[in-house]
């Protein structure tokens, strides 16, 4: 979706609100496609001294498998959306700023901005919760459900002492 911001050019402090829903179900991340619901972006573009600042939020519900405990997870997420819209790139030392987007004929490509923000904001690991305990490395029990019955490994140097405790 293109958002025409040319009407803001001569209006310092002026704003244009926007809302867009994107279908990113084919977006592969970590070997799966966690986006099954539309990604909604809501915000506004503000003219601040002839610099167009886009701000808002990007939200959806991610569906997938927890990387630690392998449980199915539906996790609502919301990421901040901030970008600078410019008619020409003016990066320092020729470097491109990932949060600067080019205006074409006075229009910003919201699909590109929202997709970039969404991908760069996603966590590298998909977890059911931040304090997920994962699976036992011996028996495979989900440690979020409670401790397993596995006995800890005994240091071979102390194995003789363990035999004394049995007597």
C-alpha positions as CSV (number, residue, x, y, z in Angstrom):
1,X,0.0,0.0,0.0
2,X,1.3,3.4,-0.9
3,X,0.8,6.3,1.5
4,X,0.8,9.7,-0.1
5,X,2.5,12.2,2.1
6,X,3.0,15.0,-0.4
7,X,0.1,17.0,1.2
8,X,2.3,17.3,4.3
9,X,5.2,19.0,2.4
10,X,4.2,22.5,3.3
11,X,2.5,21.8,6.6
12,X,5.1,21.7,9.5
13,X,3.6,19.8,12.4
14,X,0.9,18.2,10.1
15,X,0.1,14.5,10.4
16,X,-1.5,11.8,8.3
17,X,-2.8,8.7,10.1
18,X,-2.6,5.2,8.6
19,X,-3.7,1.7,9.2
20,X,-2.8,-1.3,7.1
21,X,-3.1,-5.1,7.3
22,X,-0.5,-7.2,5.6
23,X,-0.6,-10.9,4.7
24,X,2.9,-12.2,5.6
25,X,1.9,-15.9,5.8
26,X,4.6,-16.9,3.4
27,X,7.4,-15.2,5.4
28,X,9.7,-18.0,6.5
29,X,11.5,-17.5,9.8
30,X,13.6,-20.1,11.6
31,X,12.4,-22.9,9.2
32,X,8.7,-22.2,9.6
33,X,6.1,-19.7,8.7
34,X,4.8,-18.3,12.1
35,X,2.6,-15.6,10.7
36,X,-0.8,-17.0,10.0
37,X,-2.9,-13.9,10.9
38,X,-2.7,-10.5,9.2
39,X,0.0,-8.1,10.5
40,X,-1.6,-4.8,11.5
41,X,0.3,-1.5,11.4
42,X,-1.3,1.6,12.9
43,X,0.3,5.0,13.2
44,X,0.9,8.4,11.7
45,X,3.4,10.3,9.6
46,X,4.4,13.7,11.0
47,X,6.2,16.5,9.2
48,X,8.9,17.8,11.6
49,X,10.8,20.6,9.9
50,X,10.4,19.0,6.5
51,X,11.5,15.6,7.8
52,X,8.8,13.0,7.6
53,X,8.7,10.8,10.7
54,X,6.6,7.6,10.6
55,X,5.7,6.2,14.0
56,X,3.2,3.6,15.3
57,X,3.0,-0.1,16.1
58,X,3.0,-3.4,14.3
59,X,1.1,-6.3,15.9
60,X,-0.1,-9.8,15.2
61,X,-0.2,-13.3,16.7
62,X,2.7,-15.6,15.9
63,X,2.0,-19.4,15.8
64,X,4.8,-22.0,16.1
65,X,6.7,-24.4,18.3
66,X,8.8,-23.2,21.3
67,X,12.5,-23.6,20.6
68,X,13.1,-24.9,24.1
69,X,10.2,-27.1,25.1
70,X,8.7,-27.9,21.7
71,X,5.1,-26.9,22.7
72,X,2.7,-25.4,20.3
73,X,2.5,-21.6,21.0
74,X,0.2,-18.8,19.9
75,X,2.0,-15.6,21.0
76,X,0.6,-12.1,20.5
77,X,3.4,-9.6,19.6
78,X,3.5,-5.9,19.2
79,X,6.6,-4.0,18.0
80,X,7.2,-0.2,17.8
81,X,7.3,1.2,14.3
82,X,9.6,4.1,13.6
83,X,11.0,5.3,10.3
84,X,12.3,8.3,8.5
85,X,10.9,9.1,5.1
86,X,13.1,10.9,2.7
87,X,13.1,12.0,-1.0
88,X,16.8,11.0,-1.3
89,X,19.2,8.9,0.9
90,X,21.6,11.1,2.8
91,X,23.5,8.5,4.8
92,X,26.8,9.2,6.5
93,X,29.8,7.8,4.6
94,X,27.6,6.1,2.0
95,X,26.0,3.8,4.6
96,X,22.3,3.1,4.3
97,X,20.2,3.5,7.4
98,X,17.8,0.5,7.8
99,X,15.1,2.9,9.2
100,X,15.2,5.4,6.4
101,X,12.9,4.8,3.5
102,X,12.7,6.5,0.1
103,X,9.6,8.4,-1.0
104,X,8.7,7.9,-4.6
105,X,6.5,10.6,-6.1
106,X,5.6,11.7,-2.6
107,X,4.5,8.2,-1.6
108,X,5.8,5.9,1.1
109,X,5.6,2.1,0.5
110,X,4.0,1.0,3.8
111,X,4.3,-2.7,2.8
112,X,8.1,-2.4,2.7
113,X,8.3,-0.4,5.9
114,X,6.0,-2.7,7.9
115,X,7.7,-5.9,6.6
116,X,11.2,-4.5,7.4
117,X,10.2,-3.4,10.8
118,X,8.4,-6.7,11.6
119,X,11.4,-8.9,10.4
120,X,14.0,-6.8,12.2
121,X,12.0,-6.7,15.4
122,X,11.3,-10.5,15.7
123,X,13.2,-12.4,18.4
124,X,15.8,-14.8,17.1
125,X,14.3,-17.6,19.2
126,X,10.6,-18.4,19.4
127,X,9.8,-19.1,23.1
128,X,6.5,-19.9,24.8
129,X,7.7,-17.6,27.7
130,X,10.9,-15.8,28.6
131,X,11.4,-18.2,31.6
132,X,10.8,-21.5,29.6
133,X,12.9,-24.3,31.2
134,X,12.9,-26.5,28.1
135,X,13.3,-30.3,28.0
136,X,15.4,-32.6,30.1
137,X,18.5,-33.6,28.1
138,X,18.2,-37.2,29.3
139,X,14.6,-38.2,29.4
140,X,13.0,-35.4,27.3
141,X,10.4,-34.4,29.9
142,X,9.1,-30.8,29.7
143,X,10.7,-29.1,32.7
144,X,7.9,-26.5,32.8
145,X,5.6,-29.2,34.1
146,X,7.9,-30.0,37.0
147,X,11.2,-31.7,37.6
148,X,12.0,-35.0,36.1
149,X,13.2,-38.2,37.9
150,X,16.6,-38.4,36.3
151,X,19.5,-38.7,38.7
152,X,22.3,-36.2,38.3
153,X,25.6,-37.6,36.9
154,X,28.2,-38.3,39.6
155,X,31.7,-37.1,39.1
156,X,33.7,-40.2,38.4
157,X,36.3,-39.0,40.9
158,X,33.7,-39.2,43.6
159,X,32.1,-42.5,42.6
160,X,34.0,-44.3,45.5
161,X,32.4,-42.0,48.0
162,X,28.9,-42.8,46.6
163,X,29.5,-46.5,47.3
164,X,30.4,-45.7,50.9
165,X,27.0,-43.8,51.3
166,X,25.2,-47.0,50.1
167,X,26.7,-48.9,53.1
